[in-house]
């Protein structure tokens, strides 16, 4: 269960990193553009903050359902871990669809 929680948190952090990387790229591009055309730095700051906020809102709308599903799964796993802290997959457990390793294979 811990691996599942870590996996979901990793995906959430990766998506956040991608969004912030894109926002930083657009921020740098716009800053160079505005400097090139002579926009004063205080006005640049205000415009860049507005653009960054709009990009973050756009990212939340774009990834909204996916992020919501991941967060719900994460919260359910945390709740299950809180309710039954000893819950774990037994060591050496194999899914039923795989052949058992301690038995010889059946001839075809």
Backbone torsions as a table, in degrees:
resi	resn	phi	psi	omega
1	UNK	NA	-36.3	178.8
2	UNK	-62.7	-38.3	178.7
3	UNK	-64.4	-37.9	178.8
4	UNK	-65.3	-42.8	179.1
5	UNK	-63.8	-44.7	178.9
6	UNK	-63.3	-37.9	178.9
7	UNK	-63.5	-44.4	-180.0
8	UNK	-66.7	-42.5	177.8
9	UNK	-62.6	-38.8	178.0
10	UNK	-62.8	-41.6	177.8
11	UNK	-64.3	-43.9	178.4
12	UNK	-60.4	-43.4	179.5
13	UNK	-67.7	-35.7	177.8
14	UNK	-65.3	-43.1	178.1
15	UNK	-64.1	-42.8	177.9
16	UNK	-61.8	-39.8	177.8
17	UNK	-64.2	-40.9	177.5
18	UNK	-63.6	-43.9	179.8
19	UNK	-63.0	-46.2	-178.7
20	UNK	-68.0	-34.7	175.6
21	UNK	-63.6	-41.7	177.9
22	UNK	-66.0	-41.9	178.4
23	UNK	-61.5	-41.8	179.2
24	UNK	-65.1	-39.2	178.5
25	UNK	-63.0	-48.1	179.8
26	UNK	-64.3	-39.0	178.2
27	UNK	-59.6	-48.1	179.4
28	UNK	-64.3	-41.0	179.1
29	UNK	-62.4	-47.5	179.9
30	UNK	-66.6	-37.0	179.1
31	UNK	-63.2	-43.8	178.4
32	UNK	-64.5	-41.0	179.3
33	UNK	-62.6	-47.1	-178.2
34	UNK	-68.6	-35.9	176.3
35	UNK	-64.8	-39.8	-180.0
36	UNK	-64.0	-33.2	-179.3
37	UNK	-95.7	1.0	172.1
38	UNK	91.2	24.9	176.8
39	UNK	-76.4	130.3	-178.4
40	UNK	-64.0	148.9	-177.1
41	UNK	-55.1	-41.2	179.1
42	UNK	-62.1	-37.5	178.8
43	UNK	-70.1	-38.1	177.1
44	UNK	-58.0	-44.2	-178.4
45	UNK	-60.0	-46.8	-179.3
46	UNK	-62.6	-46.5	-179.5
47	UNK	-63.6	-40.3	-179.3
48	UNK	-67.7	-36.3	177.1
49	UNK	-65.7	-41.6	179.0
50	UNK	-64.1	-45.1	-180.0
51	UNK	-64.2	-42.0	179.1
52	UNK	-61.6	-42.7	179.1
53	UNK	-63.9	-41.7	178.5
54	UNK	-64.2	-39.6	179.0
55	UNK	-66.4	-37.9	178.7
56	UNK	-68.1	-41.0	176.3
57	UNK	-62.4	-42.1	177.8
58	UNK	-61.1	-42.5	179.3
59	UNK	-64.4	-40.8	178.8
60	UNK	-64.7	-39.1	178.1
61	UNK	-69.3	-36.3	-178.5
62	UNK	-69.7	-46.1	-177.4
63	UNK	-98.1	9.2	-170.5
64	UNK	-51.9	-55.5	-176.8
65	UNK	-67.1	-38.9	179.3
66	UNK	-63.9	-46.7	178.5
67	UNK	-63.4	-41.5	179.3
68	UNK	-61.6	-42.5	179.0
69	UNK	-63.7	-43.2	178.4
70	UNK	-63.1	-40.4	-179.8
71	UNK	-67.5	-39.4	177.6
72	UNK	-63.5	-44.9	178.1
73	UNK	-60.7	-43.8	179.3
74	UNK	-60.5	-45.2	-179.5
75	UNK	-65.9	-38.0	177.3
76	UNK	-64.4	-44.0	178.7
77	UNK	-63.5	-39.8	177.3
78	UNK	-65.5	-38.6	178.3
79	UNK	-65.6	-44.5	177.8
80	UNK	-61.5	-41.0	177.8
81	UNK	-64.2	-32.7	178.9
82	UNK	-75.2	-38.7	-178.5
83	UNK	-70.6	-44.9	-178.5
84	UNK	-130.7	84.8	-175.4
85	UNK	-65.1	-21.2	-178.7
86	UNK	-87.8	0.3	-177.6
87	UNK	-68.2	123.8	179.6
88	UNK	-156.8	161.5	174.8
89	UNK	-79.3	129.5	-179.7
90	UNK	-60.5	144.9	178.6
91	UNK	-63.5	136.3	178.8
92	UNK	81.2	7.4	-179.2
93	UNK	-70.2	132.0	175.9
94	UNK	-118.5	141.3	175.3
95	UNK	-60.8	151.1	-177.1
96	UNK	-64.1	-23.2	-177.3
97	UNK	-75.4	-16.6	179.6
98	UNK	-92.4	144.9	177.0
99	UNK	-68.7	147.2	179.1
100	UNK	-73.3	141.4	-177.2
101	UNK	-79.8	-23.1	-177.4
102	UNK	-87.6	2.0	178.3
103	UNK	-118.7	140.9	178.1
104	UNK	-66.2	150.6	-179.4
105	UNK	-69.1	143.7	178.7
106	UNK	-76.3	136.5	178.4
107	UNK	-68.8	146.9	-177.2
108	UNK	-84.2	NA	NA
